[in-house]
């Protein structure tokens, strides 16, 4: 049965599986936030909360930000108190992620599209293109390193350093130009 078309059923299943099967619970909350129907703010919040519990901070930021900003795009479907709570949760989570030294590079990259509650960077913006260009160089660096994990010859080392240098320089320019 497809519960996606019936938000109350998807929500009920999300809550019923919460204590016994968090991934399945998340699945049902995501169904309730589907674009096929009207946006459901509580489902967005619960999806974000579950993503965090499942140790996926980028998913958490995405859904909590969507919940916080629902009043801007769909005011008829937003509850002001929940929007305020989500803004606080988003700011708290963002601060914790910034201050947490255990956040790895890959996780930081995944969180970048949700760097601001005000939808920064915008899709197809100069900032997004610069960031993705730097990430492509970083990915090429990692590919060279992984391919040559046993013995790295001078040619591979030079190629890897070139990609890493371009990525770092691009990100440094990006950071200094957006302060």
C-alpha positions in Angstrom: 0.0 0.0 0.0 1.3 3.5 -0.9 1.0 5.7 2.2 2.6 8.6 0.4 -0.9 9.8 -0.6 -2.2 9.7 2.9 -0.1 11.9 5.2 -1.8 11.0 8.5 -1.1 7.3 7.8 2.5 7.9 7.0 3.0 10.1 10.1 1.3 7.5 12.3 3.6 4.8 10.9 6.6 7.1 11.4 5.8 7.5 15.0 4.9 3.8 15.6 8.3 2.6 14.2 10.4 5.3 15.9 11.4 3.2 18.9 11.9 -0.1 17.1 13.2 0.8 13.6 14.5 4.3 13.0 15.4 3.9 9.3 11.8 2.7 8.6 10.4 5.5 10.8 12.4 8.0 8.7 11.1 6.4 5.5 7.5 7.1 6.6 8.3 10.7 7.8 9.9 11.3 4.4 6.7 10.0 2.7 4.7 12.5 4.7 7.0 15.4 3.5 6.5 14.3 -0.1 6.2 16.9 -2.9 3.2 15.0 -4.2 1.0 16.5 -1.5 1.0 19.6 0.6 4.1 20.2 2.8 3.8 18.8 6.3 5.9 20.8 8.8 5.9 18.3 11.6 7.0 15.5 9.3 9.9 17.7 8.1 11.0 18.3 11.7 10.8 14.6 12.6 12.7 13.6 9.4 15.4 16.1 10.3 15.5 14.9 13.9 15.8 11.2 12.8 18.5 12.1 10.2 20.5 13.5 13.1 19.9 10.4 15.3 21.0 8.3 12.4 24.2 10.4 12.2 23.4 12.1 8.9 23.9 15.8 9.7 23.4 17.0 6.1 20.0 15.3 6.0 19.2 16.8 9.4 20.1 20.3 8.3 18.2 20.0 5.1 14.9 19.0 6.7 15.1 21.2 9.7 15.9 24.2 7.4 13.0 23.3 5.2 10.8 23.1 8.3 12.1 26.5 9.6 11.5 28.2 6.3 8.1 26.7 5.4 6.4 29.9 6.6 8.1 31.8 3.7 7.0 29.6 0.8 3.9 28.0 2.2 2.6 30.2 5.1 -0.8 28.4 5.1 0.9 25.1 6.0 3.3 26.5 8.6 2.8 26.8 12.3 4.7 29.9 13.6 5.9 28.2 16.8 7.3 25.2 15.0 9.1 27.5 12.5 10.7 29.3 15.5 11.6 26.0 17.1 13.1 24.7 13.9 15.2 27.9 13.4 16.6 27.4 17.0 17.3 23.8 16.3 19.0 24.6 13.0 21.2 27.3 14.6 22.1 24.9 17.5 22.9 22.1 15.1 25.0 24.3 12.8 26.9 25.7 15.8 27.6 22.2 17.1 28.8 21.0 13.7 31.1 23.9 13.4 32.6 23.5 16.8 32.8 19.7 16.6 36.3 18.8 15.6 35.2 15.2 14.7 33.4 16.3 11.6 35.3 14.9 8.6 35.9 16.5 5.3 33.3 14.4 3.5 30.7 15.3 6.1 31.5 19.0 5.8 31.2 18.8 2.0 27.8 17.2 2.3 26.6 19.9 4.8 27.8 22.8 2.6 24.6 23.1 0.6 22.8 23.8 3.9 25.4 26.2 5.2 22.8 28.9 5.8 19.2 28.9 6.9 18.6 31.6 4.2 19.3 29.1 1.4 22.9 30.0 0.8 24.4 29.0 -1.6 21.5 29.4 -4.1 21.3 26.7 -6.7 23.3 27.4 -9.9 24.9 30.5 -8.2 28.5 31.5 -8.7 29.2 30.4 -5.1 27.8 26.9 -5.7 29.8 26.6 -9.0 33.0 27.6 -7.3 32.5 25.2 -4.4 31.7 22.3 -6.8 34.8 23.1 -8.8 36.9 22.9 -5.8 35.2 19.7 -4.7 36.0 18.1 -8.2 39.7 18.8 -7.6 39.5 17.4 -4.2 37.8 14.3 -5.5 40.5 13.9 -8.2 43.1 14.2 -5.5 41.5 11.4 -3.5 41.2 9.2 -6.6 45.0 9.6 -7.3 45.8 8.9 -3.6 43.6 5.8 -3.5 44.8 4.5 -6.8 48.4 4.7 -5.6 48.0 3.8 -2.0 50.8 1.3 -2.1 53.6 3.2 -3.7 53.1 6.7 -4.9 55.5 7.6 -7.8 56.6 11.1 -8.5 54.2 11.6 -11.3 51.2 10.5 -9.2 52.4 12.6 -6.3 52.8 15.7 -8.5 49.3 15.2 -10.0 47.7 14.7 -6.5 49.5 17.8 -5.1 48.3 19.9 -8.1 44.6 18.9 -7.5 44.9 19.5 -3.7 46.5 22.9 -4.2 43.9 24.0 -6.7 41.1 22.9 -4.3 42.7 24.6 -1.3 43.3 27.9 -3.2 39.8 27.9 -4.6 38.3 27.4 -1.2 40.5 30.0 0.4 39.5 32.6 -2.3 35.9 31.5 -1.8 36.1 32.0 2.0 37.8 35.4 1.8 35.4 36.7 -0.8 32.3 35.7 1.2 33.2 37.2 4.5 
